[in-house]
């Protein structure tokens, strides 16, 4: 192979890499600009379509424990099943970002599984999902770490839960040092495949329902109520 051919191939690979990077960057910038609008439209659609009672909608919205939880008598998410109607009637739609989730959720499958997310009622995150992602990544970095330094004392519980993978925490406020004085929650959820486009986690973020003053539970907003453009962006990630 000639030097000219090798150089051409290298430049071609570099060009493709640059194009992919620029396309990804453009998508991130575009969604950063559209995030608040998508969330606003999703809130509006959810409010409009949840008026009145529909048995079909009731069946679609309802959450029941997966069989593996029933067989193991796992009661970690009792608050969610107890308070799901509170979330559906009085919950606030905000962004949720995965910190850690069962690996089976990232591919098609039969069963629902838990995950740990961060979320916030603070309006600043409506258009700043990237900052919520940063917080989630910083928390995940605590996995398998023994935090012995006094300055990290506030993060010991988070590190233990992320490392253990079986413990659950609900609506625990993340220290201000990580959130720049914004109210952000660390909380466990159950990921219901029927409420996701395609039935699995195509992207690590999604709209969720929270009602911190009424229940410690949170749930993914069923995708039927997502703004159409949001569904497309989420599934294309």
N, C-alpha and C positions, 0 to 999 in steps of 0.2 A: 504494500500500500504506500502510495506516495505521500510526501509531507503535505502537499496541497490537499490531497483527499482527507488525510487525518485531521488537518486543521479545519477543513470544511465540515467534517463530521462533528468535531468538537464544538465549533461555533453553532452548528445546528442544534446540538444538544443544549448548549447554553441558551440559545434563542428560545427553544421550547420551554426551558426552565423559567426564563424571564417572563414569557407569556403566561405560563401557569401561575407564577407568583403575582403578576399584575392583575390577572383575572380574579385571583383569590382576594387580593387587596381591594380591588374594585367592589367585589361582592361584600366584603366586610364594611367598607366605607358606606356603601349603599344601604346595607341593612342597619348600620349604625344610625343613619339618617332616618330610616323608615321604621325603626323599632318602636318608637313611641306611637307612631300612626297605626302600625299593625296591632299594637296592644289596645289602643283606643277603639279601633274597629272591632276587635275581638270582644272587648267588654260590651260594646254596643250590641253586637250580634247575640251574645249570651243573654243579656237582659231581655232582648226582644223575643227570643225563642223559648225562654223559660217561663213565660207568662202562662198562667192557667195550668190545668192538669192534663196529661196525656199518658195513658198506660204504656204505650210504646216507648215514650221518652223516659218514663220511670224505669223501665227495664234496662234501657240503654245506660242511664246515669248510675244505676244502683251498683254498689260495690259489695261483693261477697268474698269471704276468705278463699284463697285457692285450696285445693284438696290437700296439698302437702301440709298446710298450716292446720287444717282440721284434724288430719291424722296424727300430727305431732302435738296437738293441743297447744299450739303456739298462740299466745294471747298478747303478743307485743303490740299489735295494732288495733286493740279493742276500741281505743278512742276514735279511730278513723271510722270504723263500722258504726259506732254509736252516734257519731256527730256528722256523718256525711250529709244529712239533710240540712244541717246548719250551714255547712260550706256551700251547698247548692243554692240555698235561699238567701244567705246573708254574707257569703264569702266575697272577698275582693280578689280580682284577677290581677296577678303580678307575674313577673318573670321568675322562673326557677332555673337553677343551674346545677348540674350534677357535680358532686364532689367524688362520689364513689357509687358504683352500682354493680349488681351481680352480672358477671360476664355474659350470662345467657340472655340478658335483655338486649344485647347489641346484635342479635340475630333472630330470625323468625323462630318461634317456638310455641309451646302449648301453655306453659305455666307463667303466672305472674310472680314477680320477685321484688324484694325491697331495694331501696336506694337511699343515699343520703344526699341532700341538696342544700344549697343556700338560697335564700329569697329575702325580699325586703318590701315593706309597704312604702318606703321612701320614694317619692315621685322622681328623684334624681336618677333612679335606675331604670325608669321607663324607657329612656333614650340612651342608656349607658350599660347595655348588657355586657359589654367588654369588661367593665370594671367588676361586675359580678363574677365574671369568669376568672378574673385575676384572683379574687378572694377565694374562690373554690380551689384553684390550683395551689395557692399558698397553703391552704388547709390540707390538701392531699399530700403535700410535701412532708407533713408531719408523720405520715405512715411509717411504722417500724422505728420511730425515733424515741429515744428515752430523753425526756426533757428535764434535765437536772438543774439548769441555770435558773436562778430566782426570777429573772425577767421573763421566763417562759412559763411561769407557774399557771397563768390564766389559760394556757393552751393544752395543759396535760390531759384534761378530760376529752378534748377533741382528738388528740393523738391516740388515746386509748380506744375510743370508739371506732375510729378509722382503721386502726390496726386489728382490733378484735373482729370486726365485720359482723358480729352477731348482736351486739348491743344496739339499742335504739335511744335516741334523744329527740325530744320534741320542743321546737321553738326555743332553743337556747340562744341567747344573744351572744354574738361574736364580739370579742374585745375591740374597743374603739381604735386601738393601735393598728388593727388590720383593716378596718372599715373607714378610717378617716372620719370618725365621729358620726357615721350614719348607722341607723338601726338596721342590722342585717341578722337574720335568723339562720341557725344551723338546725336542720330538722330531718327526720326520717320519714319516708313515704313508701307506699306500696305502688309499684308501677303496674298499671292495668293495661294489658296489650290491646284490649278492645277500645281503649280511649286514645290510642296512638295511630297516626297515619301509617298504614303498612303493618302495624302490629308489633313493632319493635323500635328500639332507640336508634333512630337514624342520626339524630343530633343530640348533644348533651344539654340542650336548653329547651324550654317549653313554657307556655303559660300555665300557672297553677292557681288554685283557690286557697286562700288563707282567711282566717278570722281570728287573729291572735287574742282578741279580748273575749272571745266566746268559746274557743276550743283550741287545744294544742295541736290538733290534727291539720293536715294539709293534703290536697289531692291534685293530681294533674287535671286541668280542665279538659273534659272530653273533646276530642278533635272536631266533632260535629259543629262545635260553636266557634272554632277558630276562623279568623278572617281568611278568605280563600288564598290571598297572596302569601300569607304567613305559612299556610300548609305547603305551598309550593317551595318557598324558601327553605323551610325546615326539612322537607324530603329531599331537596337537592344538595344539602350540605355534604 
